[in-house]
Amino acid sequence: MRKFLIVRFSSIGDIVLTSPVIRCLKQQVPGCEVHFLTRDPYKIVLEHHPLIDRLWSTSGDLEDVLPGLKQEGFEAVIDLHHNLRSLKLKRALGVPGHSFRKLNIEKWMLVNLKVNRLPDLHIVDRYLETVRSLDVTNDNKGLDYYSGPGSEPVLNRLPESHQQGYLAIAIGAQHSTKILPSDKTTRIIQMLGKPVVLLGGKEDHKRGVQLSMAAPETTWNACGQFSLGESAEIIRQASVVLTHDTGLMHIASAFRKPIVSVWGNTVPAFGMWPYLPGEQEKSIIIEAKDLACRPCSKIGFEKCPKSHFNCMRELSEKEIVEAILRLWG
């Protein structure tokens, strides 16, 4: 039996973006066995994936999984992370590796010189280039995300006022310079006048409380109340999703939801815009395109390095609300 190990250590969004590789490899290489290795905190993203034959996770140093992995007899490692840890893994296993091209030089040029030499190609297609030599091609069926059993009844826990449709707002992000300022989000909620569910982790709960006070009759704060799978189910049943450049944006893409994505210090040109093959009209991207300091990072900062945060401050709440209503309609 042909057996492959896919490697992506982090994070939520990046792992969701590997799902077409999992599906296409499993379906296009007859009878193959697909294993996946990630880090312990992100195992939850894939634990219900039906096409993964075995899910492995590591605390970080690989010593906890290397003995078991060596016994599997993999034909190849499909390295979708391509860092020092994955290099150590490939050397330890001693099998051929198919490595993702990270294009770090091109990203550096865009961030530091504002010269774009990146291909106009989504990262999903770049991930799939990694398995091209195995005669695996993109089936253009988009992303996959599996919430797992027990997540479906979550809609019953929402207020009755939200049972017939709502806007899901993913209010958090890993870095502050990806997050729309609270005063702008508040005005969007007030201008919209429709049911809103705020989504995020426990670290977002306090901000969710503050935002919900802007329109308490229409806004429900779900931050920190649900598991990742349950939050994904709330996204799946939303009318529209408003999100930053974050993992929940990619989960929304997996469910083919209408998405308004708001971009701060990062840019879609990095190749991680909402992936909706054949349905790109469901995605509206809001960004300050002509701002000379963007992008200031390929990931993000805790505060604006220029101290003005114009990449978010200059965005129009009216434009965002109109985009939401256009997709809702």
N, C-alpha and C positions, 0 to 999 in steps of 0.2 A: 504493500500500500504506500502511495506517495504521501508524505507527511511534511507539513510546512509549519514554521513558527513565525507568526507576525509579532512585531515588537513596536509598541508605542507606550511609553511610560506615563505620559501625562498629555494634556489635562482633559477636562470633560469635553470641551468642544473639539479638540484635536482628535480625541478617540472616536467621537461620533463621526468625524470626517473620514475615518478609516473604514467605515462600514461598507462602502462599495467594493473595497478590496476584498474584504471578508466574503461578501456575497458572490462576487464575480469569480474569485478563486475557487470557492466551494462548488459553484454551479458549472464552471467551464473546464475544470480539471477533473475528469470522471473518477469517482471513488476516492478522492483525496481526503485526508484528514487535516483539519485546520486547528492549530493551537494558537493562543494569543497570550502574550506576556505584557503586563502593565505593573504599575506600582500599587501597593496595598490601598491607598485612599481612593483610587479610581476604579477598583474592581467592580464597584457598584454599577458603573456605566454599562458593563457588558455581561453581568451575571445572569441575565435572562435571555441572552442572544441564542437563538435556536441553531444557528449555523456554526457555532464554535464548539468543536468536539471536546476541547479542554481549555479552561481558563486558568492561567498561572498569574501569580502576583508576587512581588518582592518588596521587602522593606527598604531596599535601595542598594545594598552592596552585592547582590546576586548570589552570595554564598548560600542563602537559604533555598535557592531554587536550582542552582547549577547541577548538583548531583542527579536530581530527578530529570532535568532536561537532557543531560548526557545520555540517559538510558533510552530516550525516545527514538533515536535514530532518524533525525530530521533530514530530509533531502536538501532543504535550504532554509535560511533565515531571511525573512522579508522585513528589513529594518526601516521602519517608517519614522524613527526618531533620529537616528544617525548622530549620536554623541559618543563621548568617551565610554560611557557605561555599555552602550550597545556594541561598541567596538570590542570591549573586553569580552562580552558575551559571545560574539562571533568567533573570536580567537579561541575561547575556551571550548566551544562546541566543535570547531574544526570542520565546518561544513560551508558550502558556498553561501555568500551573502548577496542579496539584492538590496541596495541601499538608496534611500530617498535623497534626492538632490535638494539641499536646503537653500541654496542660492544666497548664502550669507554675504558674499561680496556685493551682489546686486542690491540686497536689502540695505547694506551699509551705505552704498552710494545714494540710495533714495533718501535715507534718513539724514545723512550728513552733507551730501552735495546737492540734494533735490534733483538728481538725475535718475530717471526711471529706465533701467535696463532689464526690468523684470518681464517675463513673458506674460501676455494677456491670457492667462490660463489659470483656472481655478486650482486650488491645492488638491482637490479630489483627482483631477486629471493628472497632476504631477505625482500623486501617490500611485495612481494606476500605471504610470510609466515604469514604476519599479518592478512590475510583474509582466511587462510586455514580452520579455524573453520566454515566459512560460505560456505564450499564446493566450494571455488573458487580456480582454478588452473591456472598455466601458459599456455597460448595458443601458446606460442613461436612465436608470430607474431611481436615481436619487439616493438619499441617505436613508438609513434604517435606525430606529431606536425602539427598544422593547422595554416597556415600563414594568412588566412582571405582574403576576397575579396579585389581586388585592388592591390595585391602584384604580380600577375602573369606577368604584362607587364614590370617588372623591367629590363628584359634582353635587351629591346629596348634602355635602357639608357646607356648600356655599349658601349665602343668603337667598331667600326666595326671589328677591329682586334681580338676582343674577342668573336665574335658571334658564332664561330665554335668550341669553347672549351677553357677552361682556368683552371688554378689552383687557387682555393680560399684559401687564407691564413688568418686564424683568428689570428691576430697579438697581441691581448690583452689577459689579464687574470686579475682576481681580485687581485692577489698578484704578485709582481715583480719576485719572485723566481720561478714562473711558466713560465716565458717568456724567450724565446730564445734571447740572445743578438743581438742587431741590426746588428753588423758586420757579424755575422754568417748568419742571415737571408738575408742580402745583398748578400753575396757570393752564397747562395742557389739560389736566383733569377737570378743572373748572370750566374751561371753554368747551370741552367735549360734551359734558352733560349726559354721559351714558354710564352704565355700570362698568366698574373697573375692579380688577383683582391685581393686587401688588404681589409679585413673586420675588423671592430671594432667600438667602440663608439666615441663620440666627444672627449673623453679624449685621444683617440689613433690617432687623425687626424694629429697632428704635427709629430709624429713618422712615420705615413704613408707617409707623404710628403717626409721625409728624405729617407725612403726605396724606394719610387718610383723613386727617383733621381738616384738610382743605375743602373736602366735600364728603362729609361723613355719611350722608344719605345714599351716595352712589359708590363709595370706595370701600373695599374690603381688604384688609391687610393680612395676607397669608404668609408673610415672610417668617421663616423659622418654624412654621406649623406643620410642614409636610416633608416627606422624604423626596429624594430626587425623582423617583418614579411617579409619586403622586403629583409633584409639581409639573412633571412632563404631561401627565393626564389633564391637568388644568389647562396647559397650553394646547393640547390636542383638541379640547372642546371649546376653545376661545373663538370668538368671531374674528378678531385681529390680534396680532402680537406686536407690541412696541418694545424694542429691545436695544441694548447697546451691543457692541462687538464682544460677544461673550458666548459661553457654552449653551445657554438656553436659546440663543438665536439659531444655533445649528440643530438643536432638538426641534424647534419650531419648523425648520426647513425639512426635517425628516418626516414631519406630519403634514407637509405641503400646506402650511398655514399662510394666509396673507400676512406679510411682515413689513413693518416700517422699522428700519434699522437706523440708529443715530450714531454717527461716528465722530469721535473727538480727536485725540492725538494720533490714532492709527488710521490707516486708509484702506479702502477695498483693494487697491492695487497690490497689496501683499498677497492677494489671491484667496481671501477667506470671506468673501461676501456670501449672502444667503444662497445656498446651492439648490436651485429649483429647475433642473433641466426640463425644457419644454413648457415651463410655466413661469418664466421670469417676470411676467406681468404682475405676479402676486407680490413682488418685492419692490419696495420704494426705499431708496437710500437717501438719507439726509446728511449732508456734510458741507463744511465750509471749503469748497474746492479751491478757491483762489487765495487761501491764506498761506503766506510765504513760509511760515515756520512749520507747516505740516508736511510730512509726519515728523514728529520730534523723537519718536522711538518706535521700534517694531513691536513693543509690548506695552509699555506705559510707565507712568510715574505716580507717586503719591500726591504731587502737586505740580502745577504748570511750571516748567523751567523758566518761562518768560514772565511769570507772575500775572499775566492778564487772562489766561484761559479762553482766548477768543475763539478757539476751535469749537467750543460749546457755547460760549456767551453770545456769539454772533448768529447762532441758529434761530430761526423764526418759529415761535410756538404756533403761530397761525398756519405756517406751511406744514408743520407736523400734524396738527389737527386735521387739516384738509386732506392730507395723505391718508390718515386713519379712516376718515369718513368715506374717501373714495374707494378704498379697499373693502370697507364694511358694506358699502352700497352695492 
